[in-house]
Amino acid sequence: MLSHEAIANYMGPMTMPFKVKETNELAGLRAGDQISFRLFVTDTESWIGHIAKVGTTTSLPSSKEEIDPRSLSDHSLLDYKFTNELGESVSLRDFNGKALAITFFFTRCPIPDYCPRLSRNFQEASSRLSSLAGAPTNWHFLSISFDTDFDNPQVLKAYGEMYHYDPTHWSFLTGPADKIRELARLSDLKFKRDAGSFNHDFRTLIIDRAGHLQMVFPTGGKLSDAIVDDILRAAVVTNGSVVPATPARTGTQSPE
């Protein structure tokens, strides 16, 4: 977890986690140390290297969080009309009877294995679900932007088209900042504007077709296979009745 200065012509100053491939470069470092580093970015991942200690400051607070997922099933925010990438008014209640996968992101995220990885998860999972013979069709993905000043419907639609999205199964939502903040709080997601960008953690939620929280993935990384498995469970009905969902659990997959 680094609080870094601006990276010229790429991203502003932020506080965020980074991957380190050569973990021996971390030997002897402590919370609060000042370092120099290089950021390496490909189309699909990023990491830092050439790490060198240059000084010491006071210790930073721990980034460890307790995951406490909350169910949205009875909240009035379910009826609030957000706006999708087509400019249509959409509420979460409109998806009653469908298994939902919900995640939070912003389109200007510069790190390929952060928000873009979340979107690739939905792209890969939706493609697989659509191609599975005999798979249920009562499912939908929601990507909710917390960059309410920039991510208007036109921006969201262009972003979705980059991932070849199918609007019948995947929507991008925006809305007033206070409503997005409340929805994020109910989903146990934390985000904060930071010098034109955002510091944020990760949440991908799976809601079963009865509206119960089934699964929370508190990480980024490649989750597409796990999302498919949970959506198939969340969408299944037997003899006209919903298959009882197991208690909400927290995913343990590690970011890649």
Summary of the structure (lengths in Angstrom):
residues: 256
radius of gyration: 19.2
end to end distance: 15.9
largest distance: 65.6
contacts: 727
relative contact order: 0.16
helix: 24%
strand: 30%
